[in-house]
Amino acid sequence: MQAFPSLSVIIPSWNQGRFIERTLLSIFRQDYPGEVQVIVSDGGSTDETVEVLKKYDDRLTWWSARDKGFVDAVTKGLAAATGEILAIQSSDDFYLPGAFRRMAEAFQNHPEASFISGGEYGIDLHDKIEYANSFTGPITPHSILFQFVPPQHATFVRREVLEKTGGMRVEVDMCADIDLWYRVAHFAPGYAIPDMLAAYQLHPDQRTATSPKWYPNLVKMVESCEENPTYGSQFKLTADERRNLYTYWEINWTAKRDAAAARPIAWAKLPGLMSYSSRTRRMILGSTLSPIVKGLLPATLVQTLRSQTTAPVSAAAPVNLTWWKTN
């Protein structure tokens, strides 16, 4: 691979006009010597999105027409992509400075990698960093399930490997990006670098915020891959791993929608608590406690019981989240 491979960034879009210019400028203002193609696959937005796209018409490939949702929008974008490396960036998220150079450097250092993932900051609507999420090392199907989920907005994949998967699958639309990296990793491991490459915008209008489809879609992702000869011959869960993973997922994704609804699920698992892994035990215990009880516990203990992979950001490391405004 050349030192600065050509890159195509696909941006599925739907009524995120208040954010999308930031997304675009975080691409245009990267200090990257390689060719960068930007594709916006808009589903017929009715807000200011189209006006923003027209403003950058000479630097984009874009369309705005009704589609069948996220997976359909990405699929159409991928069909128009020409880059050696492909990225899928949400229209409300954005890249940090130097992201593309870090990506190219990582592919040079890890030529065996099918994709490169960097770290992410989760930010609120006032640009306050709520968490930092990163990982370092090989990304395998097992590590995606149990250690680190590659952030869509900070991941770059080789076209040749992505094409082997056939792209995103509509049957797991809620976790279609996770499913894509999961299947790519069956062909060749990805690699996670510690560099922070993107910012993830937290806001109430996110399509993924409270969907009840997360848990069943994730289970379908695993089961359908294990039933497929191509993927199943490369990786399968043991019975114990499956029990731990599905218990963790069911409680975690129910709690994200409704903590009260997750509590009886967690209580039902308590009799067999010690038979679970430490990660799943923390999830069970953390979800059985009521908000009142949690309020009486030391903050450090509550943090441990949350069993999360993200961490607060050190105040000693300031981050310029408005860098994209600089001409």
N, C-alpha and C positions, 0 to 999 in steps of 0.2 A: 504494500500500500504506500502511496506517495505520502510525503511528510504532511501535506495539508490536503486531505481528500475532499472531493466535492461533496457538498452537503445539501440535502433537501429537507426543509422544515415544513411539515404539514400542520396546519392550524384548523381544527374543526371549530366551527363558530355558530353561536345562536344567541342573539340578543345580549351580547356582552360589550356593547359599544362603549361603556364607560371605562373599560379596561383594555380593549384590544390595541389601541394606539401604543400603549406602554409595551405590550407584547411585541409589536412590530419593531419599535425603536430599540428594544433590547437585542434584536437580531441585526438590524441595520447598522448599529453602532458597535458591533463586535470588531475587535482588531484581529481580523482573520484573513490571511492572504489567499485562501482557497475560494473556489466558487461556491456561492450560497444561493440556493433557489428557495423562494418563500411561496408557499401555496396556502391560500385561505379557502377552505371548503365551507361556505356559509349556507345554512339551511333556510334562508329566506328571512333574515332578521327584519324586525319591524321597528327597531330603535335606530340609533345613529350609526350603527355598524357600517352600513353601505357607504355613507358619506365619508367615513374614515378610510375605507378601502379605496374609494375614488381618489382621495388625497394622495395616496401612494401608488396609484395605478401603474406607473412606469417601473415600479420596483417589485411588483407582485404578479403572480398568477392567481386569479381569484374568480369566483362566481358566487351568486346568491340565488338559490332556488330551493324549493322545498325538498327535503330528503327524509330518510326513514330513521334518522337519529344519529347518535355518535358514531357507531360502527360504520354506518353507510357513508357518513361524511369523511371519515378517515380512509375508507376503502377507495372512494373517489379521488381523494388527495394522493394516495399512494400510486394510483394508476397514472397520475400526471407527473410523478417524481422522476428525476433523472440522476440524482446524486448517488455516489458510491456509498455514502452513509445517509441514513434516514433518521429523522427525529419527529416526534409528535408532541406539539406544544399546545396546551390549552389556551383559549383566547382570554383568559383572566389571569394566567400565570406569566412569568417572564424569566429570562436568563440574567445571570449575574455577569459582570465584566470578566473577560478572559475565558468564558465557558468553552468556546469553540477551540481555542488554542489548547486548553487542558484536555479536551476530548481527543484532539489529534495527537498530542504527546502521549496520552495513555494508550492509544492504538499502536503507536510506535514501540512503546515499552512492553506491550502485551499483545503481540501479533496473533496469538492463539485465540484471543477473545472474540466472541460473536457480537458482544455489545459492551459499551462502557456506560456505567452509571456513576453520577456524582452525588454529593449531598444536597439537601434542600433546607431552606428556612420556611417555616410556616408563619405567615404574617396576617395581622388583622387589618381592618379597613383604615386604620390610622398608621399603617406601616410599622406597627410594633411587632417585634419578633416574638412569637409565642413558643416556638420550639425549633430545635435543630435536629436533623436526622441524617446520619451518614453511616457508612460501613466501608471497610477496606478488605479486599481480597476477592477470590473467585466467587462467582455467583452461579450456583447450581440449582436444579429443581428443588433439592432438599433445603438449601439455604433460603430460597424464596419463601418456602412454606414455614420455616421455623426461625429464621434470623432477620432477613432484610428483604423488603419488597422494593424493587427498583422503582424510584419515582418516575412516572411517565415524563414529567417536565424536565428531568435531568438525565435522560437516557438517550443514547445514540447507538444505532444498530447497523450492522453491515447489511446492505441490500441483499447480497447473495444468500445469507442465512435466513433473513426474514422471508424471502420468497419461497423457501422450502416449507414454511409453515402454512402458506396460503393466505396469510394476513389475519386480521381480527375475525372473531367468530360472533355472530349476532346472538347465538344461543346462550352466551355468557356475557351479555352486553354490559352489565353493571361492573364486572371486573375484567372487561375485554383487554385492557392494557396489561394487567397482571398476567392474564392468560397468555398473551402474546409473548411476554418475556419468559414465562414458564415453559412454553413450547420451544422457543428459540434456544433456551438453555439445555434442552434435551439433545440438540445437535452439537453444540459446543458451549462451554461455560462462558458467561460474561465476566466482567471484572469491575469491581467497585473501587473508586478512588476517593480519598478523603476530602478532596477539594469541593467546596460548596459551589454548585453550578447554577442553581435556579431558586426562585422564590415561589411558593405555593400560596395563593390567595385564599384565605378563609373568609367566607361570607355566607349568609343565610340562603342564598339562591342557588347554591351548588346542587347539581343534579344528584350527587352521591351522598349528600348530607344525612338523609334519614330514610333511605330506601330499604324496604324489607327484603329486597332481592339479593343482598350481599351474601348472606350465609348459603342459601341454596345454589347461587351461581358459583361460589367458590368450591363447593362440594362437587358440583357438576364438572367444573374445570378439572379437578383431580380424577374423578371417576371416568370421565370420557377419555382422558389421556391414557389412563391405565388400560382401558379397553381397546385402545388403538394399537395395533401391532408395532407401528413405527415408534411411538412414544413409550408404550408399555414395556418394550424390550430393553429400554434404556434405564427406566426408573419406576419403582413401585414402593409404596409405603408398606411397612410392616403393620401387623394388626395393632400393635401397641402404639405406633406412631399415629395411625389413623384415629384411634380412640382419643388420644391426647389432642390431636389437631382439631378434630371436629368438635370436641367439647369446648376447647378454647374459642374457636370461631363462633359457635352458637351463642355462647354467653357474651363474648365481646361485641358482636354485631347487633345483638338484641339490645345490649346496654347502650350502644350508641344512639339508638332510637328512643329507648324507654328503659331507664335504669330499674324501675319498679317491675317491668315485665321480665327482666333478666334475673331478678332475685329468686323466684321459685325454681327456675332452671338450675341456678347455682346450688340452691338448697338441696335439690334432688341428687346432686353429685356428692354431697358431703359424706355420706356413709362410706364411699370408696375413695376418700380424699387422698390417703397416703399411697394409693396405687397409681396416682397420676404423676407426671413430671413436675418439676419445681415451677416451671412457667405456668402450667395449667392449674396447679394448686393455688398460685397467687391470684390467677384470674377468678377461680371459684371463691376463694376467701374474700377477695376484694369486692365481689358482687353480692355476697350474702349480707354484707353490712349495710345498714340503713344510713342515710345522710346524717341522722342525729348521732349515731354511734361513731361514724367517721369523724364527726366534729369533735369528739372527745378524745380521739387518738392523736398521738404525736404526728406531725406533718410528715416526718421522714418515714414512718411506718406506712402511712396512707400512700405515699409515693411508691414505696416498694410493692404494695399490694396492687397497684395499678398495672404492673407488669408491662410497661410500655417501653418501646425501643427509642423513643424520642427523648431529648433532654433539653433543659433550659439552656439559653445561650449565655456565655460569660460576658459580663459587662466590660471586661478588659479587651474584648475583640470587637470594636465598632464595625458595623457593616453599612456601606453606602447603598441603600435601596433605591435611591433616586438618581443613580449614575446615568441612567438612560436619557435623562433630561438634558445632558450636556451635549452640545453640538460638536 
